[in-house]
Amino acid sequence: MMTVTRWTRLGILILAGTLLGPGVAGSESTHDEYDVKVAFIYNFAMLTRWPDSSFSDPTAPLTLAILGPRDFAANAEGFFAGRRVGRHPVEVFRISDPSEVSRYHVLFVSAAERNRNQKILEHARGARVLTIGETEGFASRGGSINFYRDGKKIRFEVNREAVRAAGLQLSSRLLRLARLVSSHEDYGD
């Protein structure tokens, strides 16, 4: 029960836009940063609407793919165990092949993948996938959401054009907390 309370509190802080305290910027706090980003990803998923056709049935799993460190995937698996996004249980996958990204509902691309960002985004283009990165310029190159630092706080930016091109809708509550960016390319409807 304590874990649920911790995660619930973290989610509320994120939505309130008041994150993070001291210590998150240091290398010793990698797991704390992972915890925060995983909680953000959960909130992003909760505040995103996929077309009904994105799921085989109303209770089919929402799938989260992670292109990144094993530790991040382990944190995500622990966090999402037993959780749902709406009526959808969440399944977490760690992947390494960018050609697989269009098979998932949510994709997290770690900074370790920065050299493959363009290829990853090309594979995601046109798919109903919420792409989330943590590399400068990820959203302006066509990613849906990107994490960035503002002092010691982790914040996020949203590319509404990329979200629209993926056929997804983000809640206005989420958009109010985001820094909005535009694409360097035309992602028209």
C-alpha positions, 0 to 999 in steps of 0.5 A, spaced: 500 500 500 505 504 501 508 504 494 501 506 491 501 512 496 508 514 493 506 513 486 499 517 487 503 522 490 508 523 485 502 523 480 499 529 483 505 533 484 507 532 476 500 534 474 500 540 479 507 542 475 511 542 482 516 537 481 522 536 482 526 537 489 533 537 490 538 531 488 534 529 482 540 532 478 545 528 480 548 521 477 546 518 484 539 520 483 538 516 476 533 512 479 529 518 482 529 521 475 526 514 472 521 514 477 519 521 476 519 520 468 515 513 469 510 517 473 510 522 467 509 517 462 503 514 466 499 521 466 501 522 459 497 516 457 492 517 462 491 524 458 491 521 451 485 519 447 487 513 442 482 512 436 478 506 438 481 502 432 487 502 436 485 497 440 482 490 438 477 490 444 475 495 449 479 492 454 485 490 450 492 492 453 495 499 452 502 497 450 508 501 452 515 500 449 522 502 451 528 504 447 533 505 453 536 502 459 534 496 462 533 499 469 528 504 466 524 498 463 525 495 470 522 501 473 516 502 468 515 494 469 514 495 477 510 501 476 505 499 471 504 492 474 497 492 476 495 499 473 490 501 468 489 506 463 482 507 463 479 500 462 486 498 459 491 494 463 498 496 461 504 492 458 511 494 458 516 492 453 523 493 452 525 493 445 531 495 441 529 495 433 526 501 431 522 498 426 518 495 431 515 502 434 509 502 430 506 496 434 505 500 440 501 505 443 506 509 447 514 509 446 519 512 450 526 513 447 531 514 452 537 519 451 542 513 449 538 513 443 539 520 440 543 518 434 537 514 432 532 519 433 530 520 426 530 513 424 525 512 430 521 517 429 520 515 421 518 508 423 513 511 428 510 516 423 503 515 421 502 510 427 497 511 433 503 511 437 505 517 443 512 518 442 516 520 448 523 522 448 528 526 453 533 529 448 533 536 446 529 537 439 526 530 440 519 534 439 521 539 434 523 533 430 516 530 430 516 527 437 509 527 441 512 529 447 519 531 450 522 531 457 527 537 458 530 540 465 528 547 468 533 548 473 532 542 478 525 540 475 523 536 469 518 539 465 516 537 458 514 540 451 509 537 446 508 538 439 501 538 437 502 537 430 506 530 431 500 528 436 495 530 431 499 527 425 499 520 430 491 521 430 491 522 438 488 527 442 491 530 448 487 533 454 487 540 455 489 539 462 496 536 459 497 541 454 496 547 459 502 544 463 507 543 457 511 548 453 508 547 446 513 547 440 512 546 433 515 541 428 521 543 423 517 539 418 510 539 415 506 534 419 499 536 416 493 532 417 
